[in-house]
């Protein structure tokens, strides 16, 4: 699952209580975590947060990132992540992330000059041209 936490409100991301009905409704993150935790297979599940870091939403992830691996929701519910559920944050920078958050994450830095368009095109071609003969693919590429 890939989501951009900055594209939604905190309530839409983690969940919120409906002010009219007073019922709790899970947000995107809570839903993704529940689905991943419910899958009891030994396959690794990845939840990818692709977007800018915001001090509000990333701080709520600290309990997920520490040894407890627990998502704590505003309704006092806690969802324990198992060992097959992993989080990946693809961000531009960590300017507003606290030292506590940064210290809980492993960092991989890729210099923008190392990125180019070729990997994207190759991946796209493999998906679109999977049924095309190999010699034709070589000719196109």
C-alpha positions as CSV (number, residue, x, y, z in Angstrom):
1,X,0.0,0.0,0.0
2,X,1.3,3.4,-1.0
3,X,-0.1,6.6,0.5
4,X,0.8,10.3,0.7
5,X,0.1,11.3,4.4
6,X,0.3,15.0,3.5
7,X,-2.5,14.7,1.0
8,X,-5.2,14.0,3.6
9,X,-6.2,15.4,7.0
10,X,-5.0,13.8,10.3
11,X,-8.5,12.3,10.7
12,X,-8.5,10.9,7.2
13,X,-5.0,9.4,7.8
14,X,-5.4,7.9,11.3
15,X,-9.1,7.9,11.9
16,X,-11.6,10.1,13.7
17,X,-14.9,10.2,15.5
18,X,-17.9,11.2,13.5
19,X,-19.3,14.3,15.4
20,X,-22.9,13.5,14.5
21,X,-23.0,9.7,15.1
22,X,-20.1,9.6,17.6
23,X,-18.9,6.5,15.8
24,X,-15.2,5.8,15.1
25,X,-14.0,5.6,11.5
26,X,-10.6,4.3,10.7
27,X,-8.3,6.4,8.5
28,X,-6.1,5.3,5.6
29,X,-3.1,4.3,7.8
30,X,-5.3,2.4,10.3
31,X,-7.0,0.6,7.5
32,X,-3.7,-0.3,5.8
33,X,-2.2,-1.5,9.1
34,X,-5.3,-3.6,9.9
35,X,-5.2,-5.3,6.5
36,X,-1.5,-6.1,6.8
37,X,-1.8,-7.4,10.3
38,X,-4.8,-9.5,9.5
39,X,-2.8,-11.3,6.8
40,X,-1.2,-14.1,8.7
41,X,0.9,-15.4,5.9
42,X,4.7,-15.2,6.2
43,X,4.8,-12.8,3.2
44,X,6.3,-9.4,4.0
45,X,3.9,-6.6,3.8
46,X,5.0,-3.0,3.1
47,X,3.2,0.2,3.9
48,X,4.8,3.0,2.0
49,X,4.4,6.7,2.9
50,X,5.4,8.7,-0.1
51,X,5.3,12.4,0.5
52,X,6.7,15.3,2.5
53,X,7.3,14.8,6.2
54,X,5.1,16.9,8.5
55,X,5.8,17.2,12.2
56,X,2.2,16.3,13.0
57,X,1.7,13.0,11.1
58,X,5.2,11.7,11.5
59,X,5.2,12.1,15.3
60,X,2.2,9.9,15.5
61,X,4.3,7.2,13.9
62,X,6.9,7.1,16.7
63,X,5.2,4.1,18.5
64,X,5.2,2.2,15.2
65,X,8.8,2.9,14.6
66,X,10.1,2.0,18.1
67,X,10.5,-1.6,19.4
68,X,6.8,-1.8,20.3
69,X,5.7,-1.6,16.6
70,X,2.3,-0.4,17.8
71,X,0.0,2.0,16.0
72,X,-1.9,4.1,18.6
73,X,-5.1,5.6,17.5
74,X,-7.1,8.6,18.9
75,X,-9.9,6.2,20.1
76,X,-7.3,4.6,22.5
77,X,-7.1,1.5,20.3
78,X,-3.6,0.0,19.7
79,X,-2.8,-2.1,16.7
80,X,0.3,-4.3,17.1
81,X,2.3,-4.8,13.9
82,X,3.7,-8.2,13.5
83,X,7.2,-9.0,12.2
84,X,6.0,-9.3,8.6
85,X,4.7,-5.7,8.4
86,X,7.2,-3.0,7.5
87,X,7.0,0.8,7.0
88,X,8.9,2.7,4.3
89,X,9.0,6.5,4.1
90,X,10.0,8.0,0.8
91,X,10.7,11.7,1.6
92,X,12.7,14.6,0.1
93,X,14.1,15.8,3.4
94,X,13.8,15.5,7.2
95,X,13.8,19.2,7.9
96,X,10.8,19.0,10.3
97,X,11.3,15.5,11.7
98,X,12.3,15.4,15.3
99,X,15.6,13.7,16.4
100,X,13.4,11.1,18.1
101,X,11.8,10.1,14.8
102,X,15.0,10.2,12.8
103,X,16.8,8.0,15.3
104,X,14.1,5.3,14.9
105,X,14.6,5.0,11.1
106,X,17.2,3.6,8.9
107,X,18.2,6.1,6.2
108,X,19.1,5.5,2.6
109,X,20.2,8.6,0.6
110,X,20.1,8.6,-3.2
111,X,21.7,11.7,-4.8
112,X,19.3,13.1,-7.4
113,X,22.1,13.1,-10.0
114,X,22.1,9.3,-9.7
115,X,18.5,9.1,-10.8
116,X,17.5,9.2,-14.4
117,X,14.6,8.3,-16.6
118,X,15.9,4.9,-17.8
119,X,14.8,2.8,-14.8
120,X,11.3,4.1,-15.1
121,X,11.1,3.4,-18.8
122,X,12.5,-0.1,-18.4
123,X,10.0,-1.0,-15.6
124,X,7.2,0.4,-17.7
125,X,8.3,-1.6,-20.7
126,X,8.6,-4.8,-18.8
127,X,5.0,-4.4,-17.6
128,X,3.5,-3.3,-20.9
129,X,5.7,-5.5,-23.2
130,X,5.8,-8.7,-21.0
131,X,4.1,-10.7,-23.8
132,X,6.3,-9.3,-26.6
133,X,9.2,-11.5,-27.7
134,X,12.6,-10.8,-26.2
135,X,14.2,-9.9,-29.5
136,X,11.5,-7.3,-30.1
137,X,12.1,-5.9,-26.7
138,X,15.8,-5.6,-27.4
139,X,15.1,-3.9,-30.7
140,X,12.7,-1.4,-29.0
141,X,15.2,-0.7,-26.2
